[in-house]
Amino acid sequence: MSESKMGRRDAARRALTVLGAAVLAPSVLTACGEEGGALSCNDTSGLQPAQLAVRQSQNYVEASPNAEQTCVLCRFYTAAAAGQCGTCSVIQGPINPAGYCALWAATA
C-alpha cells in the first residue's frame, strides 16, 4: 500500500473550494427565496403600483399573527412546490404560505 501525500497546492485548492462554498451558500439560498431557513416572498419588483397598493391596503404580512389564519388555509391561495412562494387570486405577487391579509377566508 502506498501513502499519498497532499501537496500544498492541493491543500490550498481544497481549502479555497470549501471556503468558497461556505461563502456562496447563504447567497444561493437567499436567491432561491430562503432567508435563514425561512421562506421569503417579498420580491414585488414586477408589480404595478396599483397591485402594490392592494397588498398594502389589505395588510398582507409574511407571517400571520394567528396560526389558524394563514394563506395556506385560505380559499384564495394556490400553493406552489414545497419551499416556494404561492399565489393568490385577490392579492398579486408572491405569497408566503405562512402569510396573512385582511381578505383571508377559510377554505370550504
C-alpha positions as CSV (number, residue, x, y, z in Angstrom):
1,M,0.0,0.0,0.0
2,S,1.4,3.4,-0.9
3,E,0.9,6.5,1.2
4,S,0.0,9.6,-0.8
5,K,0.8,12.9,0.5
6,M,-1.2,16.0,-0.4
7,G,0.9,18.8,-1.7
8,R,0.5,22.4,-0.6
9,R,-1.2,23.4,-3.8
10,D,-3.8,20.6,-3.5
11,A,-4.4,21.5,0.2
12,A,-4.8,25.2,-0.7
13,R,-7.1,24.4,-3.6
14,R,-9.3,22.3,-1.4
15,A,-9.4,24.8,1.4
16,L,-10.4,27.6,-1.1
17,T,-13.2,25.3,-2.5
18,V,-14.6,24.7,0.9
19,L,-14.3,28.4,1.9
20,G,-16.0,29.4,-1.4
21,A,-18.9,27.1,-0.8
22,A,-19.4,28.4,2.7
23,V,-19.4,32.0,1.5
24,L,-21.7,31.3,-1.5
25,A,-24.3,29.1,0.2
26,P,-26.2,31.9,2.0
27,S,-26.5,34.0,-1.1
28,V,-27.7,31.0,-3.2
29,L,-30.4,30.2,-0.5
30,T,-31.5,33.9,-0.4
31,A,-31.7,34.0,-4.2
32,C,-33.9,30.9,-4.1
33,G,-36.3,32.5,-1.7
34,E,-34.8,31.2,1.5
35,E,-33.5,33.5,4.2
36,G,-32.1,31.9,7.3
37,G,-34.2,28.8,6.7
38,A,-37.5,30.8,6.4
39,L,-39.3,31.4,3.1
40,S,-39.2,35.0,1.9
41,C,-41.9,36.1,-0.6
42,N,-41.1,39.9,-0.5
43,D,-39.9,40.3,-4.1
44,T,-42.6,42.6,-5.5
45,S,-40.3,44.2,-8.2
46,G,-42.6,43.1,-11.1
47,L,-45.8,44.5,-9.6
48,Q,-47.6,47.7,-10.8
49,P,-48.2,50.5,-8.2
50,A,-52.0,49.6,-8.1
51,Q,-51.1,45.9,-7.2
52,L,-48.7,47.1,-4.5
53,A,-51.4,49.3,-3.1
54,V,-53.8,46.4,-2.8
55,R,-51.1,44.4,-0.9
56,Q,-50.6,47.3,1.5
57,S,-54.3,48.2,1.9
58,Q,-55.2,44.6,2.7
59,N,-52.3,44.4,5.2
60,Y,-50.5,41.5,3.7
61,V,-47.8,40.2,6.0
62,E,-45.3,37.3,5.6
63,A,-46.2,35.7,8.9
64,S,-49.7,35.5,10.2
65,P,-50.3,36.6,13.8
66,N,-52.9,33.8,14.0
67,A,-51.7,30.2,13.2
68,E,-55.3,29.3,12.3
69,Q,-55.5,32.0,9.7
70,T,-52.6,31.6,7.3
71,C,-52.5,31.8,3.5
72,V,-52.2,28.1,3.1
73,L,-55.5,27.7,4.8
74,C,-57.2,30.5,2.7
75,R,-59.6,29.8,-0.2
76,F,-57.9,32.3,-2.4
77,Y,-54.4,30.8,-2.0
78,T,-52.8,28.5,-4.6
79,A,-49.8,26.5,-3.4
80,A,-46.6,26.1,-5.4
81,A,-43.9,23.4,-5.0
82,A,-42.6,22.8,-1.5
83,G,-40.4,25.6,-0.3
84,Q,-41.7,28.1,-2.9
85,C,-44.0,31.1,-2.7
86,G,-47.6,30.5,-3.8
87,T,-50.1,32.8,-5.5
88,C,-53.4,34.4,-4.5
89,S,-56.4,35.1,-6.6
90,V,-57.0,38.5,-4.9
91,I,-53.5,39.7,-3.9
92,Q,-50.9,39.9,-6.6
93,G,-47.3,38.8,-6.3
94,P,-45.5,36.1,-4.4
95,I,-47.5,34.8,-1.4
96,N,-45.9,33.2,1.7
97,P,-48.0,30.1,2.8
98,A,-47.5,31.3,6.4
99,G,-48.7,34.8,5.5
100,Y,-52.0,36.6,6.1
101,C,-54.1,39.5,4.7
102,A,-57.4,41.2,5.6
103,L,-59.1,39.2,2.8
104,W,-58.5,35.8,4.5
105,A,-61.3,33.4,4.1
106,A,-61.4,29.8,5.2
107,T,-61.3,27.1,2.6
108,A,-64.7,25.4,2.1
